[in-house]
């Protein structure tokens, strides 16, 4: 698998006499990315008393698993009374956590574009839980990874609206920033 050490390149022998043994080791075609690489005879030798027949083989490096999970977020809406909710704050900055990067790879070297997200809902009329879906970053999957995208949750919660509460009961009161005037 991509990012893992190569397995030991093993071989079997037939026809050695007594305690004779092979010396050296097999080698393989260079490369670390996903693909198929030929296993070569390298410097493997049975010695001068034998002839050797080498049967070629391949080493296949498969894709590693990579998970992109949207981070859960909290968002507060404000209850203004009479079943009215207000959104004063901007929505959170959407982020994700990536697990499975290997071989010195980073988010920037694996993906060719910035993260984008699909939010189930952005105008809220009450509390609830809504999905945050990380979207594939390009039309091509990264060469060395099988990517799984996992949804996160946006938890919309109610908070008493401290910004308008101070103005209740004042005839001429109005809100200026966070300060009640009137």
N, C-alpha and C positions, 0 to 999 in steps of 0.2 A: 504494500500500500504506500501511496505517496507520503513522504516524510519519515518513513520507517527505515531502519537499517536493512540492508540486503540479507536474505537468508544465507546460510552457509551453502555454497555451491558444491553439492555432494556428487559422488560418482560411484559406480560399482565396477568391480573388476572380475574377470574370469581368466583362469589359466596361469596365475602366478604360482611358482613352485616354492615350497618350503616357506621360509620367512621373508621372501622377496616382497618388496612393496614399492608403490609409486612414490615419487618425490614431486614437490612443487604443488601447484594449485591451479584450478580452473580460473578463468577471468570472464568478464562480460563486457559487452559493448558499453562505452560510457553514456551516461544520461541519468537524470534524476526525475524528469517529468513523467507523467502518465504515458505509457506506451509499452511496446514489446522490444526487448533487447536480446541480441543473440549471446549465448554462452559460448565462450571460445576455449580452446585447449589450454590457453595460457602457457605456463611453463611446466605443466604436468608431464611426467616422464616415467615409464616403467623401467628404465635403465637400458644398457646396451645389449642385453641378452634377449630382448623382446621386441616385437613389432606391436604397434598399437593401432586399433581401429577406434576412431572417435565418432560417436553418434551425437550430432549437434542437438541442442535444446535451446529454449528461450526462457527468459525471465520477464514476467509481465508485472508492471507497476500499475496498480489500479487507483482510482480516485479515492481521496480521503473524504470523510464526512465533515461538513461544515454547517453550523446552525446559526441563523440570523434571527434573533428573538427581539421583537419590539418591547422596549421597557415599559412597565406599567407606570401610569401617571395619575396624580390626583388633580382635580380641577374643582374650584369652588364657585358656585353661583350664589347669588344673594336673594333672600326672600324679602320682598318689600311689602308683604301683607296682601290680603284679598286675592290669594292665589296668583300673585305676580312674581316672576323671577327675573333677575337682572344679571347680565354678564358685563362686568366692568373690566375684568382682567383679560389680557391676551391669553390665547390658548398656550399650553406648555410647548417647549421645544421638544420635538419628537426625536428619540434616540433609540438605539438598539445595542444589544450585546451580542458579540460574535464569539462563538466557541468552535474550536477545532483547527484554527490556523496552525500551521506547522512549517518546518523547514525554513524558518526565518521570514516567512511571508507576513505581510501586514494587510490591513484593510485596504490601504491605498494601492498595494501591488497586486491584489487579487481582483478588485473591482475597478472597472473603468469609469464609473460614474458615482455621484453622491447618492446617499440613501434617500428614498422617497417613501411616503406612507399614505395609506388610504385610511381615513378616519370614518367610522360608521356614521357619525353625526357630529356637527360642529355648532349647531344652535340648539340650546337645551331649554326645555320648558319644565324641567324638574330633575330630581336626582335619578341616577341610574348607572349602569355599567355598559360601556360601549367598546367595540373592538378597535384596536389599532393594528393595521396589517402592514408589515414591511413588504414592499414591492420588489420584484426582481430588478436588479440594477442595470441590466442591459439585455439585449435580445440574445446574448450568448452566455452560456454557463461558463464559469471559470474552468480553465483547462484541467486543473488538478483536483477539483473538488466537486462532490455532489452536494448541492446546497439545499437545505430545508429552511423554509421561512415559517416562523411561528408567531401567531398573533399575541399581542399584549392587550392590556385592559386600561381603559380610561375610566376612572372612578369619579363620577360627578357627584359632589356633595353639597349640601346646603349650609350656608353660613349666614347668621343674622347680619343684615346689612347695616353695619355700623356707620356707613357713610351717609345714609338717608335717615337713620333712626333719630339723630339729634334734631332733625327739622320737624318731626311729627308734633302737631299741636301748636305750631307757630304759624300764624296766618300769613306772614310775609316771608317766612323762612325759605331759603333755597340752598342748594349745594354748590359750593365753589371748591373744587378739588376735594379734600377730605374735611373741610372746615364748614360748619353750618353758619350761614350769614342770615341775619334778620332779627 
